[in-house]
């Protein structure tokens, strides 16, 4: 891993505070360069804490064009990026891990992919053990705190 990426990851482990949507998008875009192929990224945080804004920056870094919106009503939205597929999923309306089977999500995932998952706590133990966990906290009206909670090992 290059030194600047290593420093970025270290800062995220400690927690980074953003002061605008643009900064939150930039954090997402930078992290997209570090996440390995075929990885789930669990985005934890309350409504309005910056998860979808982060996902928008993440998507842009993968070469996704067009609107990137919250998948709350669709449950998941696949995007074809120029580098990898992105699947943005919102599990808020799911009732447990058993609901994953009915979604046929595995049929949608095309390697190389990254799955960004909002409300991962709804899936319980169905979340892969090697998933990356990112937490979002609203500090105040304009500031968000973003932190990697318990990341999988980072590639060298």
Secondary structure, DSSP 8 states (H G I E B T S, - for coil): --HHHHHHHHHHHH-EEESSHHHHHHHHHHHHTTS-SSEEEEEE--TTSSHHHHHHHHHHHTT--S-----TTTSEEEEE-SSSEEEEEE-TT--STTHHHHHTHHHH--SSEEEEEESGGGGGGGS-TT-EEEEEEE-SSS-EEEEE-S------
